[in-house]
Amino acid sequence: MIRMLLRVLGHEYAQPIRRTVALMTTTAIAEGLSYALLVPVLRALFGSAPGDAWPSLIAFGAVVAVYAALRYYSDLSGFRVGIALLRGMYERLGGHLARLPIGWYSARRVGEVSVLASEGVLQAMSVIAHLLAPFISACVTP
């Protein structure tokens, strides 16, 4: 779906989307690392010497802090790319509609175009902003 979206929008949007996907993938890796570091923390806390948990706990806290920062920036990047893609999609749609002959615009088609421009484009662009990060996280984190 992302390939088709990039084909429709053009080459100028490819780099920001790739950068956002890479950032979201790095965030998912940091999330998985935090889960992995939770095991030694819990093992030390519930073991015979809970005081030995400090090194693992510090590493866990550091990874969680890095994950939180990466998550913030990846979500922000997703929203920004989604908005840029939305602007690009509206520009492409408007350019295409301007080239159509006047006879093409019947009452039925005007209604279809208005639904497409209002609901359809917003739903397609919300994928990058809202659904891509959880999808990448579900695939990469484990």
C-alpha positions, 0 to 999 in steps of 0.5 A: 500500500505504501508503494502505491501511495508513493507512486500516486504522490510522486518521488518527492514524498519517498524520502520522508516516508522512508525516514519515518519508517526507519525511525518507527523501526528503531523505536520498535527495536528499542521497545523490544530491548526494554522488554528483554532488559526487564527479565534480568531486573525481575530476576534480580528483584525476586532473587535472593539478593534484590540489591544486585538489581541496580545495574540492570535497573539502570540499564532498563531505565536508560533504554526506556528513556531512549524508547520514550524519546524515540516514540515521541519523535517517531509519532511526531514524524508520522503526523508530519509526513501524514499532513505533507502527504495529505497536502500532496494528495489534495494538490494532485487531486485538484490538478487532475480535476482541473484537467477534466472536461466540464461535461464530466461533472454530473450530479452523481460524479460531483457527489462521488468526488466530494466524498472521495476528497473529504473522507477517502483521502483523510482515511488513506492519509491517517494510515501513516499517522495512526496505523503504521507505528503500531503495525511496525511495532507489532512486527519488529518488537517481538 
